Amino acid sequence: MKIKIALVQSNKIQDSVNDTLLKGLEYCKRAKKWGQI
């Protein structure tokens, strides 16, 4: 059971990392559009 819990937790971490990366990409696109980068 502990292995299953660990897998679920690592999946949640991966999801939050992916979410952060997506937000970062969106931010970069907007910044370029506004000429900040």
C-alpha positions as CSV (number, residue, x, y, z in Angstrom):
1,M,0.0,0.0,0.0
2,K,2.8,2.4,0.8
3,I,4.2,2.0,-2.7
4,K,0.8,3.0,-4.1
5,I,0.6,6.1,-1.9
6,A,4.1,7.1,-3.0
7,L,3.1,6.8,-6.7
8,V,0.1,8.9,-6.2
9,Q,2.2,11.6,-4.4
10,S,4.8,11.6,-7.2
11,N,2.0,11.9,-9.8
12,K,0.7,15.0,-7.9
13,I,4.1,16.5,-7.8
14,Q,4.6,15.9,-11.5
15,D,1.2,17.5,-12.2
16,S,2.1,20.6,-10.2
17,V,5.5,20.8,-12.0
18,N,3.8,20.6,-15.4
19,D,1.3,23.2,-14.3
20,T,4.1,25.5,-13.2
21,L,5.9,25.0,-16.5
22,L,2.7,25.7,-18.5
23,K,2.2,28.9,-16.6
24,G,5.8,29.9,-17.2
25,L,5.3,29.4,-20.9
26,E,2.1,31.4,-20.9
27,Y,3.9,34.2,-19.1
28,C,6.8,34.2,-21.6
29,K,4.4,34.4,-24.5
30,R,2.5,37.3,-23.0
31,A,5.7,39.1,-22.0
32,K,7.0,38.7,-25.6
33,K,3.7,40.0,-26.9
34,W,4.0,43.1,-24.7
35,G,7.7,43.5,-25.6
36,Q,9.1,42.9,-22.1
37,I,11.6,40.2,-23.2
